[in-house]
Amino acid sequence: MSTATLEPGPPRLPWPPPAALVVTDPAEGRPNQSVRSGLRVLRVLHELGPYEEHQVAEIAEAAGLRGPHVSRLLGAAVAERVAERGDRHGAYRLTRAGRALLDVRAPGPVHPRIREVLTTLHEETGLAVAYHQPGWRLGTGLLLELVDALCPAHPDLHHAVNQQHDNLRHSAAGRAALVCLPPGMTTGPDDRPIPVPAAIRESVASSHVAASRTPSTQSLATCVRRADAVVAVLTVLGHTAAFTEPLRVQEYAVLLRRAAQRFTAPPPSTAVTADARGLPRTAHHQKAAASRPDLYAV
């Protein structure tokens, strides 16, 4: 199977932006005040509490702007889905996309084993791959933290592979987590359980693979387990054209599940033995030769 060139995701910019990074009005050649004010409002929302809602008056005071102007800027942020209206009248909070936009924590080092398994899965499928760790926060509920991702040379897939949908039921990674995680974690911002349609729950329980699609992409996800605990969610994602053949989709599912198992399996033994002809063979090769499961069995 052909493989795609690995490309790192887009680099994160530091926040606040360096002095050299100024948004300017091309017609006037000076900083655009509306853009700067909008960025300031988002930054203030993040500083006041990225997971809580805040009143317009509180945001305006912290940003040093007039209330009506802040209301208009927040309306634009809602339209762009980086902010949303809160439960209280006149209150707003950042969405998952807004928090990701403003999250400036330096990502920790990726464990070599994670990168190794992702690279192998990426080469086997030619698809974008991602590794998420499930978490839970007060005021947010269940969330999936992106740890590492590899993507083919298709810019439109870089955002999709993050699987950062506000509604977890819309992504394959979210569906896998909702079905496999304990009920105490599968709650939303209101601390209520996030319902999952029975058909999706039954499909994931039987195949151990969740699926989702958008008009342009499709994805599959499965949970990485250690003993009985879910420690991560592994995803493959690509353009819809890559998922048109049922047998190919079944192969993706098999490769995905095998990759998830490699995270918890001990490394293959490199002890050298001899076969019947006296040729050296590793224990890993002996095991592979003894059993060759059907790639298309799901």
Disulfide bonds with the S-S distance in Angstrom:
none
